[in-house]
Amino acid sequence: MIQSVVVAKLVYAASSWWGFATADDRNDYKLSFAVASRSSLCEQHHKTVEELVEEADDKLFTNVTYNKQHVLQSTLPGTMDTKYHLRSRPPQL
C-alpha cells in the first residue's frame, strides 16, 4: 500500500513540469526516487524515472483524447480534414 502511494505521489504531477525541468532538477527528482527505494518506502522498479513519467504522460493524453467528457478535451485541436481538395485534371488526349 505505502509503496504505491509513494510512487503515485512522485509521478503524479511530474508530466506537467518534466519537459521544463533542467538536468539538475531531473537529477534531484531521480535522487529522491532512489532514496525512497533504498529506504523501502517503494519497491525497486525496473523502469527508470523517465519511463514512469512518460508512461503517466501517455496515459493522461490517451484519457484526454478518447474521453469526450474530459475537462481538457476542449484544449485539443479539432480533427483534421483528411479529404484532399484537388483540382480536376484536364481530359487526356
ChimeraX attribute file (.defattr): number of C-alpha atoms within 10 A of each C-alpha:
attribute: neighborCount
match mode: 1-to-1
recipient: residues
	/A:1	7
	/A:2	11
	/A:3	14
	/A:4	12
	/A:5	12
	/A:6	17
	/A:7	19
	/A:8	13
	/A:9	10
	/A:10	18
	/A:11	20
	/A:12	13
	/A:13	13
	/A:14	20
	/A:15	18
	/A:16	12
	/A:17	8
	/A:18	16
	/A:19	9
	/A:20	10
	/A:21	13
	/A:22	10
	/A:23	9
	/A:24	9
	/A:25	12
	/A:26	17
	/A:27	13
	/A:28	12
	/A:29	18
	/A:30	16
	/A:31	13
	/A:32	13
	/A:33	20
	/A:34	16
	/A:35	13
	/A:36	18
	/A:37	17
	/A:38	12
	/A:39	9
	/A:40	12
	/A:41	17
	/A:42	19
	/A:43	15
	/A:44	14
	/A:45	11
	/A:46	7
	/A:47	8
	/A:48	12
	/A:49	21
	/A:50	15
	/A:51	11
	/A:52	18
	/A:53	19
	/A:54	16
	/A:55	14
	/A:56	19
	/A:57	19
	/A:58	13
	/A:59	12
	/A:60	12
	/A:61	14
	/A:62	11
	/A:63	15
	/A:64	18
	/A:65	15
	/A:66	10
	/A:67	12
	/A:68	11
	/A:69	11
	/A:70	11
	/A:71	9
	/A:72	13
	/A:73	16
	/A:74	12
	/A:75	8
	/A:76	9
	/A:77	7
	/A:78	8
	/A:79	6
	/A:80	6
	/A:81	7
	/A:82	6
	/A:83	6
	/A:84	6
	/A:85	7
	/A:86	6
	/A:87	6
	/A:88	6
	/A:89	6
	/A:90	6
	/A:91	5
	/A:92	4
	/A:93	3
